[in-house]
Amino acid sequence: MRKLQVLAGVAGAAMMTAAGQAGAQEATALDEIVVTAQKRAENLQDVPVSVTALTADQLKDQRVGDVLALSGLSPGLQIKTDDNAANPRIFIRGIGVNDFNPSTASAVGVYVDGVYVASPLAQMSGFYDLQQVEVLRGPQGTLYGRNTTGGAINVTTKKPSATPEGDLAVDYGRFNSLNVQGGFGGPIADTLAFRIAGLYDKSDGYTLNRLTGNKGNDADRKAVRGALRWTPDDKLTVDVSASYSKSSGGSILTYNRSLVAQTAEAASTADPDPTFGYIFCKPAYYTSGQCTNVAGYANTSTNKYQGDYRFEGKDIVKLFGATSAISYDYGGVTLYSITGYQRAKRDDYEETDANPISIFDARYIAQQDTTSQEFRLQSNGATALRWVAGLYGARDNLDNDSHYNVLEALRVPDPVNNPTGMDPANSVGVFGWPLHQKTTSYAAFGQVDYDLTPKLTLTGGLRWSQDKKTFHYVSDVDYGLLTLFEYDNQKTFSSISGRVGLRYAINDDANVYATYNRGTKSGGFFSGQTTDPDDLGPYRDETVNAYEVGAKSEFLDRRLRVNVSAFYYDYKDLQVYTVIQRNGLPVQLFTNASKARVYGGEAEIEARPMAGLSLTLGASLLSAEYKDFQSLGEDYSGNTLPSAPKTSLNGAARYEHPVGAGKLISQLDFTYRGKVYYDTANTERLSDKARAYVNGQVGWAFADGRYELGVWGKNLADTTNISDITPIAAFGFDVFSMGPPRTYGLYLRARY
């Protein structure tokens, strides 16, 4: 923490000192950033929304290969996963969902070229050939939809150009990793242009299986996208694209922490825990050999990138998507039509228990298809009255055929009375939960911006949303040999969200704003494994009343940019995922917390104090707590929300200096987050202390700007990189999902 404070202090001091002397420097102005946070192209500084915009070059320089790598790059943004190729869990300002099951919508919406990516199976697809990524913080329910109580991530891909162009980026590094991405395109005819882009990403992996000597957590991703743009005149623009990707890397291999005390010396108490029936180990003894899981396995290694794995599974995700975006300019208004189709298929065979004795493994098989249509009519030009109105509809079908294999090694078949060895009463068997969910969604929305005076603008918006969900669920044992129960239900969830705000332009370079947003997240049915139909719901809509004030300003001839905001959220029926213990087994539970309160402040600073030098710094202070939350006899009131650090920082320093026939380019960037809890109960062993991660690169760009090559490194200090900790305490262990350790390598960029 002390090192981070020094780093942040030096960065801040450098910004202010350099900015104060900017008049004597040959500095250039900061680039204008154009965002589409309000469904129209606007200067970032004029938008009364907290937004971080990352350009294509920034994404490449910071090695952002998927949504997971965005974690920490925007104030208050934390992203984690327990999977190799699916189900990112995205949190903005402490708001997100821990659930990894496919029917549960995230509280942070992901949009690609205006199309909502409904399936969490599809949200880890590769980031390649991108134009920009915008992180919108705070509820975005009016223009973006109901499942955005935390915010939205808006991804824009590169579009075909009437000018021939191409680019290529190649990274090679530690663990024999190779990432190649690029695109090319140009005109086909006077009014028609194309672009083709692709991605190849492969790595041997960074986790060692001590039993086989093989590496795990390996990557193997391939993707391709083709796009056409037709512009027969200056009024009509038609963009169509289709993409396919396949990820077939290894299923995640986790680190096993043994919890069951086998000696009095290692025991934390003298009596067994009443829930689990054994005595927990003292933390200092976890790897002493005196702690095991319930089957007697003791992991004595402190290396979180090693384990003894029975098998090395595959996490195969296939994605197909198609988008059509049509706009027609009628002069005073423009009509937009955005059509999207997505299909995601996943087959993941996971060695969940991370130990050589068969206790618990999983097979996740799911398919999700989504078709959506949005029509939007909005005004053109910088008139005193600006408005947008639209209709939205979508249909989503989810099929799941997953199962858990529990204590297979403890089966004792009886050839006469029980030939399978199945023993549901003692929780021994293969537990499946085949299900089908159909969701039909409709929405109508509108927003108006009106200039009350040349300096004061009033914003108002409303959205009506409706989701009709039909749910069929089966809980079975041994692949349908025994059906525990079947469940059928349907429910329609309707809600109103909205926005009211004021923006005051102090001058051409500074403005302040105040907004109120009401956001909603759809209720639904729980899609995880259970043997109790009462666990399935339906759970209620989540709602939030969000208040925010902020200021956006530029100084010193646009060489210094400072954006700050403060916010307060009042949540009702916050949707919460927890893991409880029932009949000796860990059981997933998805329910509504009564209340939650979130408040904090954020700042983003960018400076260009001298020619070639760019500095950025982002900061977040956050308080996120449950209020009046009791669940199954447990009181979580006052607990901190998962993945909600009280402090987070991010920053970068980039310097470009002409040398000879080219220029030297160097960059150093960092992210920091405070202590986080990974569970609702705020269990200390399921938390992680504050961490800072430092990355950098040094390269040489040739004079013509077409080529650049250099060296890069991520997590240069080799900081422990824990993505998540999952308790499986009923079987006497926890598992750690680990992000990559220190990585480094060479890079090449080319463009024409």
ABEGO torsion letter per residue (X at the ends): XAAAAAAAAAAAAAAAAAAAAAAABBBBBBBBBBBAAAGBBBBAAABBBBBBBBBAAAAAAAGBABAAAABGABBGBBBBBABAABGBBBBBGGBBBABABAABBBABBBBBGGBBBABAAAAABBBBGBABBBBBBEBAAAAAEAAAAAEBBBBBBBBBBABBBBBBBBBBBBGGBBBBBBBBBEBABAABBBBBBBBBBBBAEABBBAAAGBBBGBBBBBBBBBBBBBBABAABBBBBBBBBBBBABBBBBBBBBBABBABAAABABABBBAAAGBBBBBAAAAAAGABBBAAGBBBABABAABBBBABBBBBBBBBBBBBBBBBBBAGABBBBBBBBBBBBBBBBBBBAAGBABBABBBBBBBBBBBBBBBBBBBBBEBBABBBBBBBBBBBBBBBBBBBBBBGAAABBBBAAABAAGBBAAAGBEBBBBBBBBBBBBBBBBBBBBBBABAABBBBBBBBBBBBBBBBBBBBBBGGGABBABBBBBBBBBBBBBBBBBBBBBABAABBBBBBBBBBBBBBEBBABBBABAAAAOBBBBBBBBBBBBBBBBBBGGGABBBBBBBBBBBBBGBBBBBBBBBGGBBBBBBBBBABBBBBEBBBBBBBBABBGBBBBBBBBBBBBBBBGBBBGGBBABGBBBBGBBABBBBBBBBBBBBBEABBBBBBBBBBBBBBBBABAAGBAAABBBBBBBBBBBBBBBBAAGABBBEBBBBGAAGBBBBABBBBBAAAGBBBBBBBBBBBBEBBBBBBX
